[in-house]
């Protein structure tokens, strides 16, 4: 009699188990296994001349937060990373005035095309740059393929003042999502470089 009840219960519950979906996480499995991470802005890395100063600060702040987290290892070379974090401080508009004067040479009175007013060329001259973009801060995470191209984004969030120190709310959201989906055991955390 008991085996009949167990068989009936199994027949009733089996379809429910078959239809149950595995728990979907907010972050892909690469976050569990990755070791190396690189941080940049959409306009380039922290060393790029002319990088918007707020983006440079955001890169440095996220790098500091990653060091404090100690889950991933920062790399100074993008091609060594498994994950690339791209940050951008929000701004509706921004502008920069650029000047380039070669050492020991006078500024040309009649600059070459592309090197005069309003240009952003590489030779002697002066110019301006303007940018229009979203007003919210952005943090996106990409995978780096073997050809050095970004794939994704695999995680993407925007938030007003989300990259402001000391909270770095966008980074905290990423960190919480990763830790919730892939908690570290003490042993695995200690074996991380």
N, C-alpha and C positions, 0 to 999 in steps of 0.2 A: 504494500500500500504506500509506504513511504517513497519507494523508488518511482512509483507512478506520479506522485505529487511533484517530486523533484524533476521528472521528465517533462511534465506539463509546465512547470515553472520555467524550466530551461527553454522550452519551445516558445513561451510567451516573451521572455526577456531577451532571447537571442536577437530578434530583429531590432530591438531598441539598442543593444550594444553595437550592432552592425551599422546603424544609422548615426551613432554618436561620432562626432568629428573630433579629431585630436585638437587640443588646445592651441589656438592660433596666437602667436606672439606678435608683438609690435616690431620686433627686430629679427632679421634673418640669422641663420646659424653661423654665418661668418664671424659674428661678434663673439661667439663662444670660442672659436679656434684661432682667431687672428692674434698676431703678436705685434706687428709693426704698423704704425699709423703716421700719417703726414698731414700737416695742417697748412692750408693756403686760402687765398681769397679768389673770387672769380677772375680777378685781374692779375693774379700771379702770387708768387711766394713772398715771404716777409722781406727778402732782400731786393725785390724789384724796385728800381728807382722810379719815383713818381707814384708809388702805391698810395692810395688814399690813407692818410694817417690813422683814421678811426679803424680801418680794416687791418692795418698793421698792428694796432693795439689789440684788436679782437683776436688776431692770430696768436699773439704772445700770451694773452690771457687764457685762451683755450689750451695752448701748450702747457702753461703752468698748471692748469686744472688737471690735465692728463697726467702730468708728473705726480701731482698729489694723489690722484686716484690709484696709480701704480698697477693698473690692470694691463695696459699696453705700453709698448716701448716706442718712444718718438724716434723717428729717423730724420736725418737732415737731407736725405735724398729721396725724392718722390718715387723713383723707380724701385726702391727697396720696400715700399709700403704695400700692405695688403688692403688697407682702408685709407681713404683720403677724406679728410673733413674739410669742407669748404665753408668759410664764414664770411658774412658781409654785414656791416653795420647799416642800418636803415637810413635812408636819406631821400627826400623827394628830389632835391637838386643839389649839386655840388659843383664847384669850379676850382680850377687851379691855374695860376699864372706860372709859366715855365720860362726860364731863361737859360741859354747856353752860350757861353763865351769861351772861345778857345784861349788857352793860356799863351801869352806872348804875342797875340795877334789882335788887331783892332776888329771891332764889330763891323761887318760889311755894311756900306751905306746902301747898297742895292742887293739884298740877299737873293740867293738862288730860289727858284720856285720851290715851294714847300718848306722854306726855311725863314719865312718872314712873319709878319703879324698874323696871328690866328693859326699858325702851324704848330705841330708837335713833332717835328722831325728830329733827327739825331745830330745834325750839324750845327754850326753857329747860327744864332738867331734867337728869337723869342716867340712865345705862343701861349695859347690858352687851351684848356681842356674843360669840357663840361660833361656832366653825367646826370641823367635822370633815372630814378629807379624807385623801387618800393620803399615806403617809409618804415617798415618793420625790419628788425634784425632777422638774419637768416642763418641757419645751420643745416647743412646738407652733408650726408655721408655717401660716398661713392666707393665702388670697388675699382681697383686698378687692374686692367687686363695686361697680358704679357707684352702687348704693343705699346703700353704706356698710356692708353686711352681710358678715360673714366667711364664706368658703366653704372647706370642707375639714374637718379639717386635711389639708394636702398632705404634711406631714412631722411625725412625732410620736414622741417618745422620753421615757422616764422612767428615772431612775437615782438611787440613793441618793447624796446629796451631789453630784449632777451639776452643780449651779450654785454650788458653793463656789469661792471665789477661792483661789489664783490660777489653778487649772487650768481651771475652767468646762468640765468634760468633755462635757456635753451640747452646748454651743456648739462645741467642738472636733470632735465627731462630725458636726455639721451642716456645718461648714466643710470638713472632709475629704471628706465625700460630695459637696459642691458642686464642690470643686476637682478631685476624681477624675472626675466626670461632665462638667464643663465647664471644663477648664483655660484659664486666661487666657494669651494671648500677651503679650509685652512691649508691643507696639504697642497692643493693645486695653486693657491695664491702664493705660497712660499716658493714653489718651483719656477714661477714666472721670472724671466730675467729682469 
